[in-house]
Amino acid sequence: MNAPGSAGPSMVGRLVSVIVGTIVLVIGLMFSVVVLAVGVAAGAGVWAWFWWKTRKLRQRMREPAPDGAAASPGGHVIEGEAVIVEEEVTRVTSSRLPESPDRRSPG
């Protein structure tokens, strides 16, 4: 805030504030570019490590199935059983909860 009766900031003050603001903006932009580059490099490193660790698994998946395995021409057969369990659902029509055996009403 300016003192009462004084004029606003001088032209030199405005010029200095514009220069300082521009420098801070450029440094912030440079910092964000560095952080982004480090993040991309770390992501690429994690991807490369995962790719290297799963190479044997991918190789085994490309190999044909052993002779004893039964597979259909369109893919794999997954065998199993299913059991349907019917449940009885009861609805409580009153808003009052049943009385607990350890809480008995006096009387």
Secondary structure as GFF3:
##gff-version 3
##sequence-region A 1 107
A	DSSP	alpha_helix	11	53	.	.	.	ID=ss1
A	DSSP	alpha_helix	55	62	.	.	.	ID=ss2
A	DSSP	beta_strand	71	72	.	.	.	ID=ss3
A	DSSP	beta_strand	75	76	.	.	.	ID=ss4
###
